[in-house]
Amino acid sequence: MDFILRYRGRFPGKKGGTVDDKQHVRMKLHPQLSELCRREHFFEDCLSPDLLTGRVTNNRLEFNHDESNPANDKQFCRVALGGFEFVPLIHRQHYLYCQLDIIWLRQERAGDIVIGGDLDNRLKVLFDGLRMPHTDNEVGREKPPPKISAFSVS
């Protein structure tokens, strides 16, 4: 399946960006990922209110499979972190992978992409923003809107 995510905003070039920068990317992409889940049959389980509860341990997503739980047949789980509920769309447990094609449009003078901040650090902010946080400390100061889950990649 192919889909396009669009982000309009800045990516700081300082080393690694901040957790707030990364969470800002997540918040901007959330409505687009929610729409993807509503439209694509493969992801429709992500919207289910009875998903299994997951957690991140040693940078790995874990969730218990309880045979008596009707949510057990779902391939997605909900992870609570920093007041948000994340539903990782792409994760190793079910051998889900994705490919990214990035088109980087910018409003800088020629050469500023190198001078204005390290390009690989800017890309790291994007990749970290696509990844689900692993701890509460990675969520940042932004608070979730009421009753909305943030979707991301694990």
Secondary structure as UniProt FT lines:
FT   TURN            15..16
FT   HELIX           19..39
FT   HELIX           41..47
FT   TURN            49..50
FT   STRAND          52..57
FT   TURN            58..59
FT   STRAND          60..63
FT   TURN            67..68
FT   HELIX           70..73
FT   STRAND          77..81
FT   TURN            82..83
FT   STRAND          84..88
FT   HELIX           92..94
FT   TURN            110..111
FT   HELIX           112..115
FT   HELIX           119..130
FT   HELIX           136..138
FT   TURN            146..147
FT   STRAND          150..153
//
